[in-house]
């Protein structure tokens, strides 16, 4: 209890004892009736004593109420913190479970490709341009090297490993990077061109002649393997728009299959296209 309340209680108690003593002295038999003045003093003292007793009891009850309220607030704050902790733990467990499920799904799908793969988590994006590079939590310790192909959980092209590659992390160049290039073809008509990123979430299909008629929106684009990096047949995306009348070649936009919002798990193919074919 604070020192203020201790001193206050002592003063009140001392006052009560003094008044009680005075009241008792007035009640002692004197052998005659009390005078009007004695009765008046007795009445005043009794009322003061009663008032002080009420105040003292009220102060005590108020102090106990304060302590109870403080304890209740502390318990509520403790429960609130515990609730926040449990909520965060629940979210983390859900996130961990979701990632484990995605990793299992990715491995199951990608094992059908029959390649030596490493499953990795995306741990960072290029702060200057999200469509340029990302960072994964696998590196030289898992045998990763530059130019290894990176796929999403469905076996669709995401990009390739580039420098720097540290012991437990690696940089991945995305197909949407403006400096990205890969030899690709159209799935139906087998028209060969170069896929390049536009730096804004999409790609260009370059070097398709303006006179070419056998190409249409919605057609799938896959890798050819001619560049010596990406083995043939990897799904890349679909043609989203075709613009003609702008020179010798058509201007063709390609929407990649992988989604930035869902890109949490990737697979790095450790075997190069030269070793496979």
Buried (B, 14 or more C-beta within 10 A) or exposed (E): EEEEEEEEBEEBEEBBEEBEEBBEEBEEEEEEEEEEEEEEBBEEBEEBBEEBBEEBEEBEEEBEEEEEEEEEEEEEEEEEEEEEEEEEEEEEEEEEEEEEEBBEEBBEBBEEBEBEBBBBBBEEBBEEBBBBBBBBEBBEEBEBBBBBBBBBBEBBBBBBBBEEBEEBBBBBBBBBBBEBBBBBBBBEEEBEBBBBBBBEBBBBBBBBEEEBEEBEEEBBBBBBBBBEBBBBEBBBBBBBEBEEEEEEBBBBBBBBBBEBEEBBBBBBBBBBBEEEE
